[in-house]
Amino acid sequence: MGHLKHNLESQQGFSLMELILVMSLIGIMAFTAIPAITNTQSVSLDAASRKLESDIRYAQNLAMTTGDAYGFRTITDASDTNYEIYEVTSNTAVEDPYDHLDMQEDFTESFNGH
């Protein structure tokens, strides 16, 4: 029983080496996590470019199947992150086949105006 009491009294806390090792591991883990967190902008930029490509291909397919002219134009405003697919002869936005709304896209919120 005396030996157990002696061991408990001699353990007063962590050694300096143990503290340095733990702090180093936390630093390395934080250093590797930061690029994963800040990389979301490039992911949303990739998604936006794929959406734009898809919309332009849709306009191309409409033009080939109907024989009418369709186009792409940016909607000029302060952020310049808006565009629409439109029918050239009527100068109106094309109806989106998924939600049946005008085929206009606004990426302002996705990129915070950048």
C-alpha positions as CSV (number, residue, x, y, z in Angstrom):
1,M,0.0,0.0,0.0
2,G,2.9,2.4,0.7
3,H,4.3,1.8,-2.8
4,L,1.0,2.8,-4.4
5,K,0.9,6.0,-2.3
6,H,4.4,6.9,-3.3
7,N,3.6,6.5,-7.0
8,L,0.5,8.8,-6.7
9,E,2.5,11.4,-4.9
10,S,5.3,11.4,-7.5
11,Q,3.0,12.0,-10.5
12,Q,2.3,15.7,-10.3
13,G,1.5,16.6,-13.9
14,F,2.7,16.4,-17.5
15,S,6.4,16.8,-18.3
16,L,7.5,19.7,-20.5
17,M,8.3,17.2,-23.3
18,E,4.8,15.8,-23.2
19,L,3.3,19.3,-23.5
20,I,5.5,20.2,-26.4
21,L,4.6,17.0,-28.2
22,V,0.9,17.6,-27.8
23,M,1.1,21.2,-28.8
24,S,3.1,20.2,-31.9
25,L,0.5,17.6,-32.9
26,I,-2.3,20.1,-32.5
27,G,-0.4,22.6,-34.7
28,I,0.2,20.0,-37.4
29,M,-3.5,19.0,-37.4
30,A,-4.6,22.7,-37.6
31,F,-2.1,23.3,-40.4
32,T,-3.5,20.5,-42.5
33,A,-7.1,21.4,-41.9
34,I,-6.9,25.0,-43.0
35,P,-6.5,24.3,-46.7
36,A,-9.5,22.0,-46.7
37,I,-11.6,24.7,-45.1
38,T,-10.5,27.5,-47.4
39,N,-10.8,25.4,-50.6
40,T,-14.6,25.8,-50.7
41,Q,-14.4,28.8,-52.9
42,S,-12.7,26.8,-55.7
43,V,-15.4,24.1,-55.3
44,S,-18.2,26.6,-55.8
45,L,-16.4,28.2,-58.7
46,D,-16.1,24.7,-60.3
47,A,-19.9,24.1,-59.7
48,A,-20.7,27.5,-61.2
49,S,-18.6,26.9,-64.3
50,R,-20.3,23.5,-64.8
51,K,-23.7,25.1,-64.5
52,L,-22.8,27.7,-67.0
53,E,-21.5,25.1,-69.4
54,S,-24.7,23.0,-69.0
55,D,-26.9,26.0,-69.7
56,I,-25.0,27.0,-72.8
57,R,-25.2,23.4,-74.1
58,Y,-28.9,23.5,-73.5
59,A,-29.2,26.6,-75.6
60,Q,-27.2,24.9,-78.3
61,N,-29.4,21.8,-78.2
62,L,-32.5,24.0,-78.4
63,A,-31.1,25.8,-81.4
64,M,-30.3,22.6,-83.2
65,T,-33.7,20.9,-82.5
66,T,-35.9,23.9,-83.2
67,G,-33.9,25.9,-85.8
68,D,-34.4,29.1,-83.8
69,A,-31.5,31.2,-82.5
70,Y,-30.7,31.2,-78.8
71,G,-28.1,33.1,-77.0
72,F,-26.2,33.7,-73.8
73,R,-25.8,37.2,-72.2
74,T,-24.6,38.6,-69.0
75,I,-27.0,40.8,-67.0
76,T,-25.0,43.9,-66.3
77,D,-25.1,45.1,-62.7
78,A,-22.6,45.9,-60.0
79,S,-21.5,42.4,-59.4
80,D,-21.5,41.0,-63.0
81,T,-22.3,37.5,-61.7
82,N,-25.7,37.2,-63.5
83,Y,-26.5,35.6,-66.9
84,E,-29.4,34.3,-68.8
85,I,-30.1,32.1,-71.8
86,Y,-32.6,33.8,-74.2
87,E,-34.4,33.3,-77.5
88,V,-32.9,35.8,-79.9
89,T,-36.1,36.5,-82.0
90,S,-38.4,37.3,-79.0
91,N,-35.5,38.6,-76.8
92,T,-37.0,36.7,-73.8
93,A,-35.4,34.3,-71.3
94,V,-35.8,30.6,-72.1
95,E,-37.9,28.5,-69.7
96,D,-35.8,26.2,-67.5
97,P,-36.9,22.6,-68.1
98,Y,-36.5,21.7,-64.4
99,D,-38.3,24.4,-62.5
100,H,-40.2,26.1,-65.4
101,L,-38.8,29.6,-64.4
102,D,-36.8,31.9,-66.6
103,M,-33.3,30.5,-67.3
104,Q,-31.4,33.2,-65.4
105,E,-28.6,32.5,-62.9
106,D,-27.4,34.8,-60.1
107,F,-24.1,33.8,-58.5
108,T,-23.8,36.9,-56.3
109,E,-24.5,35.0,-53.0
110,S,-22.2,32.1,-54.0
111,F,-19.2,34.4,-54.5
112,N,-20.1,37.3,-52.2
113,G,-19.8,39.7,-55.0
114,H,-16.3,38.5,-56.0
